Amino acid sequence: MDLNYSESEMAFRDEVRDWLAQNLPPALREKVIKHKRLSREDHHLWHEKLRSRGWLCWHWPAEYGGTGWTPVQKHIFEEEMIDAGAPRIIPFGPNMLGPVLIEFGSEAHKKTYLPRILNCEDWWCQGYSEPGSGSDLASLKTKAERRGDLYIVNGQKTWTTLGHFADKMFCLVRTDPNADKPQKGISFLLIDMDSPGIEVRPIYTLDGEHEVNEVWLTDVEVPVENLVGLENEGWTYAKYLLTYERTGIAGVGYSKQLLAHLKSMANRHKEGGQPLAQDPLFAAKLAEVEIDLMAMDMFNLRTVSAAGAGKAPSAESSLLKIKGTQIRQRISELLRQAVGPYACPYISEQFDEGYNEPTIGPEDAMPLARQYFNLRKLSIYGGSNEIQKNIVAKTVLGL
């Protein structure tokens, strides 16, 4: 297996770099680099830019309006986006629901929803987790009862990322409470967020942000034609979607970006002392996490190469999720150590656009505490790392 980029892949990388340099608005890049809050309008602006180039739904086959890129090209694109300081693509429509509809949706679903995702007309959110049904997703209790041409949905979803921006939700519901296995009684529904009976309540996380929500559904009417695939077979579609989510959570590109920031900070001269990178204990920690990241990058490229040969990732996505989240968390911990007390105090308003008051300590130290708190969730969402280890044990070791 050759892990070096070919000439055509290098040319593709240059094409992506040139386009990003010409089309990423400097003001938007500045907000991303300085960890300012991004509005719905900011995300929509960037989605429109990518849509106009045909790169918004880069995971999709060309026949459905996607790029038709090879797995290696997708890998290059993702890393170049991060390096350029571009906002992340909000994944729920383009990267998560889209592939599910392409694989399992009816022709009516494909004709209705795929073009709307491609054209930035719909903002989707994910209705999976519930109170008490996060890591054990198969225990979900939100129920959908069929009454004629409608499902009547009642229940509660939680940790719904950017649900307050969304106009539609793909949702797991229980349609057969008497199934012999919990996974067999689950269905996959598409729900309009403006339906009567839906209430979105904010959840403020440790870093003080409103990114996630709880969603209450009370006698919500959903047309039967909004069922994806077969009734009671939604677990199959949910697992397919989670494979895409978990591989993305590994965040190799984001870890490389964080590591570069860490090296920069550790090599700065401190007043009255030597750079932290010259401290043997800290240097050992830095070397250890860099070696782990290099190994994970190699494993990620192996997985990408295998996908290019037609081998769909299985336990690999779980392994990448476990190691990738651990590495990003460790780097964020070392970043906080590198700036000492400057990582602790921050004012929430500092992350609003237009805030120009002096910061405490180095400007690039300001976001580190908030970033640290935010990254605590990585090892939990998308299926906790403990659950991923169980998946690996069953799939690889047969336990």
C-alpha positions as CSV (number, residue, x, y, z in Angstrom):
1,M,0.0,0.0,0.0
2,D,1.4,3.4,-1.1
3,L,0.6,6.1,1.4
4,N,2.2,8.9,-0.6
5,Y,-0.1,11.1,-2.7
6,S,0.1,10.6,-6.5
7,E,0.7,13.4,-8.9
8,S,-3.0,13.7,-9.6
9,E,-3.8,13.8,-5.9
10,M,-1.2,16.5,-5.4
11,A,-2.7,18.5,-8.2
12,F,-6.1,18.1,-6.6
13,R,-4.7,19.4,-3.3
14,D,-3.4,22.5,-5.1
15,E,-6.8,23.0,-6.7
16,V,-8.5,22.9,-3.3
17,R,-6.0,25.3,-1.8
18,D,-6.3,27.8,-4.6
19,W,-10.1,27.8,-4.4
20,L,-10.1,28.2,-0.6
21,A,-7.6,31.1,-0.9
22,Q,-9.9,32.9,-3.4
23,N,-13.3,32.1,-1.9
24,L,-13.1,31.8,1.9
25,P,-14.2,35.3,3.1
26,P,-11.4,36.8,5.2
27,A,-13.8,38.0,7.9
28,L,-15.3,34.5,8.2
29,R,-11.8,32.9,8.4
30,E,-10.9,35.5,11.1
31,K,-13.9,34.4,13.2
32,V,-12.9,30.7,12.9
33,I,-9.3,31.3,13.7
34,K,-10.1,33.5,16.7
35,H,-12.8,31.0,17.9
36,K,-15.6,33.6,17.6
37,R,-19.2,32.5,17.7
38,L,-20.6,31.6,14.2
39,S,-24.2,32.5,13.4
40,R,-26.6,30.5,11.3
41,E,-26.0,33.2,8.6
42,D,-22.2,32.5,8.8
43,H,-22.7,28.8,8.2
44,H,-25.3,29.4,5.5
45,L,-22.9,31.8,3.7
46,W,-20.1,29.2,3.6
47,H,-22.5,26.4,2.6
48,E,-23.6,28.6,-0.3
49,K,-20.0,29.1,-1.4
50,L,-19.4,25.4,-1.4
51,R,-22.7,24.7,-3.1
52,S,-21.8,27.0,-6.0
53,R,-18.5,25.1,-6.5
54,G,-20.3,21.7,-6.2
55,W,-18.4,20.8,-3.1
56,L,-21.0,20.9,-0.3
57,C,-22.0,17.3,-0.5
58,W,-18.5,16.0,-1.1
59,H,-19.4,12.5,0.3
60,W,-22.0,11.8,-2.4
61,P,-21.7,10.0,-5.6
62,A,-21.7,12.2,-8.7
63,E,-25.0,10.8,-10.0
64,Y,-26.8,12.4,-7.0
65,G,-25.1,15.7,-7.4
66,G,-22.0,15.0,-5.3
67,T,-18.4,15.2,-6.2
68,G,-17.7,11.6,-7.0
69,W,-14.3,12.0,-5.3
70,T,-12.2,9.1,-4.3
71,P,-11.7,8.5,-0.5
72,V,-8.2,10.0,-0.8
73,Q,-9.6,13.2,-2.4
74,K,-12.1,13.4,0.4
75,H,-9.4,13.1,2.9
76,I,-7.3,15.8,1.2
77,F,-10.3,18.1,1.0
78,E,-11.1,17.8,4.7
79,E,-7.6,18.5,5.8
80,E,-7.3,21.5,3.5
81,M,-10.5,23.0,4.8
82,I,-9.2,22.8,8.3
83,D,-5.8,24.2,7.4
84,A,-7.4,27.1,5.6
85,G,-9.5,28.1,8.7
86,A,-12.8,27.4,7.0
87,P,-16.0,26.7,9.1
88,R,-16.9,23.1,9.3
89,I,-19.7,21.8,7.1
90,I,-22.7,21.3,9.3
91,P,-22.8,17.5,8.8
92,F,-26.4,16.5,9.5
93,G,-27.8,16.9,6.0
94,P,-24.8,16.6,3.7
95,N,-22.7,14.0,5.5
96,M,-25.2,12.0,7.5
97,L,-28.7,12.0,6.2
98,G,-27.8,12.3,2.5
99,P,-25.8,9.0,2.4
100,V,-28.6,7.2,4.3
101,L,-31.2,8.4,1.7
102,I,-29.0,7.5,-1.2
103,E,-28.5,4.0,0.2
104,F,-32.0,3.3,1.7
105,G,-34.4,6.0,0.8
106,S,-37.2,5.7,-1.7
107,E,-37.1,7.4,-5.1
108,A,-39.6,10.0,-3.8
109,H,-37.2,10.7,-0.8
110,K,-34.2,11.1,-3.1
111,K,-36.1,13.4,-5.5
112,T,-37.5,15.5,-2.7
113,Y,-34.8,15.8,-0.1
114,L,-31.4,15.4,-1.8
115,P,-31.8,18.4,-4.1
116,R,-32.9,20.5,-1.1
117,I,-29.8,19.5,0.8
118,L,-27.6,20.2,-2.2
119,N,-29.2,23.7,-2.6
120,C,-29.0,24.6,1.1
121,E,-32.8,24.8,1.4
122,D,-33.1,22.6,4.5
123,W,-31.2,22.6,7.8
124,W,-31.4,19.1,9.4
125,C,-30.7,18.0,13.0
126,Q,-30.3,14.6,14.5
127,G,-33.0,13.1,16.8
128,Y,-31.1,10.1,18.3
129,S,-30.2,10.4,22.0
130,E,-32.7,10.6,24.8
131,P,-32.5,10.9,28.5
132,G,-31.3,7.5,29.6
133,S,-30.7,6.4,26.0
134,G,-27.4,7.8,24.8
135,S,-24.8,5.1,24.8
136,D,-27.5,2.5,24.9
137,L,-29.4,4.0,22.0
138,A,-31.5,0.8,21.4
139,S,-33.3,1.6,24.7
140,L,-34.9,4.7,23.2
141,K,-38.5,5.3,24.3
142,T,-39.9,8.0,21.9
143,K,-42.8,6.2,20.3
144,A,-44.6,6.5,17.0
145,E,-48.1,5.0,16.7
146,R,-49.5,4.6,13.2
147,R,-53.0,5.9,12.7
148,G,-54.0,5.7,9.1
149,D,-51.7,7.8,7.0
150,L,-50.0,9.3,10.0
151,Y,-47.6,8.5,12.7
152,I,-48.3,10.1,16.1
153,V,-45.0,10.8,17.8
154,N,-44.5,11.3,21.5
155,G,-41.2,11.5,23.4
156,Q,-38.1,13.5,24.1
157,K,-34.8,13.9,22.4
158,T,-31.7,15.4,24.0
159,W,-28.3,16.8,23.0
160,T,-29.8,17.8,19.7
161,T,-27.0,19.8,18.1
162,L,-28.1,23.1,16.5
163,G,-31.7,22.0,16.7
164,H,-32.7,25.6,17.3
165,F,-31.4,26.4,13.8
166,A,-33.0,23.4,12.1
167,D,-36.2,23.2,10.1
168,K,-36.2,19.3,9.8
169,M,-35.0,16.4,11.9
170,F,-34.2,12.8,11.1
171,C,-35.4,10.9,14.1
172,L,-35.3,7.4,15.6
173,V,-38.7,6.3,17.1
174,R,-40.1,3.1,18.5
175,T,-42.8,1.6,16.4
176,D,-43.0,-1.9,17.9
177,P,-42.7,-1.9,21.7
178,N,-43.2,-5.7,21.7
179,A,-40.3,-6.7,19.5
180,D,-38.2,-9.6,20.9
181,K,-35.1,-7.4,20.6
182,P,-35.1,-3.6,21.2
183,Q,-33.2,-2.9,17.9
184,K,-36.0,-4.6,15.9
185,G,-38.7,-2.2,17.0
186,I,-37.1,1.1,15.8
187,S,-38.0,3.1,12.7
188,F,-36.3,6.1,11.0
189,L,-38.6,9.1,10.5
190,L,-38.2,12.5,8.8
191,I,-39.9,15.2,10.8
192,D,-40.7,18.9,10.1
193,M,-39.5,21.0,13.1
194,D,-42.3,23.5,12.6
195,S,-44.9,20.7,13.2
196,P,-47.4,21.4,16.0
197,G,-46.3,19.7,19.2
198,I,-42.6,20.3,18.9
199,E,-40.8,22.3,21.5
200,V,-37.0,23.1,21.4
201,R,-35.4,24.0,24.8
202,P,-31.8,25.1,25.0
203,I,-29.1,23.3,27.0
204,Y,-26.1,25.4,28.0
205,T,-22.9,23.3,28.2
206,L,-19.9,23.7,30.5
207,D,-18.3,26.2,28.2
208,G,-21.3,28.4,28.4
209,E,-22.5,27.8,24.8
210,H,-25.9,27.1,23.4
211,E,-25.1,24.4,20.9
212,V,-27.3,21.6,22.0
213,N,-30.9,21.3,22.9
214,E,-33.7,19.0,24.2
215,V,-36.6,18.5,21.8
216,W,-40.0,17.6,23.2
217,L,-42.5,15.9,20.8
218,T,-46.2,15.8,21.9
219,D,-48.7,14.2,19.6
220,V,-46.7,15.3,16.6
221,E,-48.2,14.2,13.3
222,V,-45.8,12.8,10.7
223,P,-47.0,11.5,7.3
224,V,-46.3,7.8,6.8
225,E,-44.4,8.7,3.6
226,N,-41.8,10.3,5.8
227,L,-40.7,6.8,6.9
228,V,-37.3,5.9,5.5
229,G,-37.0,2.3,4.4
230,L,-39.0,-0.3,6.2
231,E,-40.9,0.1,9.5
232,N,-39.0,-1.4,12.4
233,E,-35.8,-1.6,10.4
234,G,-34.5,1.8,11.4
235,W,-31.6,0.4,13.5
236,T,-29.9,-0.7,10.3
237,Y,-30.1,2.8,8.9
238,A,-29.0,4.3,12.2
239,K,-25.8,2.2,12.3
240,Y,-25.0,3.1,8.7
241,L,-25.2,6.7,9.5
242,L,-23.1,6.4,12.7
243,T,-20.3,4.9,10.7
244,Y,-20.0,8.2,8.9
245,E,-20.3,10.2,12.1
246,R,-17.7,8.3,14.1
247,T,-15.1,8.4,11.4
248,G,-15.6,12.2,11.2
249,I,-15.3,12.6,15.0
250,A,-11.8,11.2,14.9
251,G,-10.8,14.6,13.6
252,V,-7.2,13.9,12.4
253,G,-7.0,17.3,10.7
254,Y,-8.2,19.1,13.8
255,S,-5.7,17.3,15.9
256,K,-2.9,18.3,13.6
257,Q,-4.1,21.9,13.9
258,L,-4.2,21.8,17.7
259,L,-0.8,20.2,17.8
260,A,0.8,22.9,15.7
261,H,-0.8,25.5,18.1
262,L,0.6,23.5,21.0
263,K,4.1,23.5,19.6
264,S,4.0,27.2,18.9
265,M,3.1,27.9,22.5
266,A,5.5,25.5,24.0
267,N,8.4,27.0,22.0
268,R,7.8,30.6,23.1
269,H,10.3,32.2,25.3
270,K,8.9,33.0,28.7
271,E,10.0,36.1,30.6
272,G,12.7,35.0,33.0
273,G,12.8,31.4,31.9
274,Q,13.3,28.9,29.0
275,P,10.6,27.7,26.6
276,L,8.3,25.0,28.0
277,A,9.3,22.7,25.2
278,Q,12.8,22.5,26.8
279,D,11.3,21.1,30.0
280,P,12.1,17.3,29.8
281,L,8.8,16.2,31.3
282,F,6.6,18.4,29.1
283,A,8.7,17.6,26.0
284,A,8.1,13.9,26.7
285,K,4.3,14.5,26.9
286,L,4.5,16.5,23.6
287,A,6.5,13.8,21.9
288,E,4.1,11.0,23.1
289,V,1.0,12.7,21.8
290,E,2.7,13.6,18.5
291,I,3.8,10.0,17.9
292,D,0.2,8.8,18.7
293,L,-1.2,11.3,16.2
294,M,1.3,10.2,13.5
295,A,0.3,6.6,14.1
296,M,-3.4,7.5,13.9
297,D,-2.9,9.5,10.8
298,M,-1.2,6.5,9.2
299,F,-4.2,4.3,10.3
300,N,-6.6,6.8,8.9
301,L,-4.8,6.8,5.6
302,R,-4.9,3.0,5.6
303,T,-8.6,3.1,6.2
304,V,-9.1,5.6,3.4
305,S,-7.0,3.5,1.1
306,A,-9.0,0.4,1.9
307,A,-12.3,2.3,1.3
308,G,-10.9,3.3,-2.1
309,A,-10.5,-0.4,-2.9
310,G,-14.2,-1.0,-2.0
311,K,-13.8,-2.1,1.6
312,A,-16.3,-0.3,3.8
313,P,-15.0,0.6,7.3
314,S,-16.4,-1.5,10.2
315,A,-14.4,-1.7,13.4
316,E,-12.0,0.8,11.9
317,S,-14.5,3.7,12.4
318,S,-14.8,2.7,16.1
319,L,-11.0,2.5,16.5
320,L,-10.6,5.9,14.9
321,K,-13.3,7.4,17.1
322,I,-11.7,6.1,20.3
323,K,-8.1,7.1,19.5
324,G,-9.0,10.3,17.7
325,T,-11.1,11.7,20.6
326,Q,-8.5,10.7,23.2
327,I,-5.7,12.5,21.2
328,R,-7.7,15.7,20.8
329,Q,-8.5,15.8,24.5
330,R,-4.9,15.2,25.5
331,I,-3.7,18.0,23.2
332,S,-6.2,20.4,24.7
333,E,-5.0,19.4,28.2
334,L,-1.4,20.2,27.2
335,L,-2.4,23.5,25.7
336,R,-3.9,24.6,29.0
337,Q,-0.8,23.5,30.8
338,A,1.3,25.5,28.3
339,V,-0.4,28.8,29.2
340,G,-0.9,28.1,32.9
341,P,-3.3,30.5,34.6
342,Y,-4.1,32.3,31.4
343,A,-6.3,29.4,30.3
344,C,-8.6,29.8,33.2
345,P,-10.3,33.2,33.1
346,Y,-12.5,34.1,30.1
347,I,-15.4,36.3,29.5
348,S,-18.2,34.8,27.5
349,E,-18.7,38.0,25.5
350,Q,-15.1,37.8,24.2
351,F,-16.4,35.3,21.6
352,D,-19.0,37.6,20.2
353,E,-18.3,39.4,16.9
354,G,-17.3,43.0,17.6
355,Y,-15.8,42.5,21.0
356,N,-12.6,44.5,21.1
357,E,-11.7,44.8,24.8
358,P,-8.2,43.7,25.8
359,T,-7.8,40.1,26.7
360,I,-6.0,38.6,29.7
361,G,-2.7,37.1,28.6
362,P,-1.9,36.0,25.1
363,E,-4.8,36.3,22.6
364,D,-4.5,32.7,21.5
365,A,-4.8,31.6,25.1
366,M,-8.2,33.1,25.5
367,P,-10.2,30.2,23.9
368,L,-8.3,27.3,25.5
369,A,-10.5,26.9,28.6
370,R,-13.7,27.0,26.6
371,Q,-12.1,24.6,24.0
372,Y,-11.0,22.2,26.8
373,F,-14.6,22.0,28.3
374,N,-16.1,21.6,24.8
375,L,-13.8,18.7,23.9
376,R,-14.8,16.7,27.0
377,K,-17.9,15.6,25.1
378,L,-15.9,14.0,22.3
379,S,-15.4,10.7,24.0
380,I,-19.1,10.5,24.8
381,Y,-21.1,11.6,21.8
382,G,-21.4,9.5,18.6
383,G,-21.4,6.5,20.8
384,S,-19.2,6.6,23.9
385,N,-15.7,5.3,23.7
386,E,-16.7,2.5,26.1
387,I,-19.4,1.4,23.7
388,Q,-16.9,1.6,20.8
389,K,-14.6,-0.8,22.7
390,N,-17.4,-3.2,23.0
391,I,-18.0,-3.0,19.3
392,V,-14.4,-3.7,18.5
393,A,-14.4,-6.6,21.0
394,K,-17.4,-8.2,19.3
395,T,-16.4,-7.4,15.7
396,V,-12.6,-8.1,15.8
397,L,-12.1,-10.4,18.8
398,G,-15.5,-12.2,18.6
399,L,-16.1,-11.7,22.3
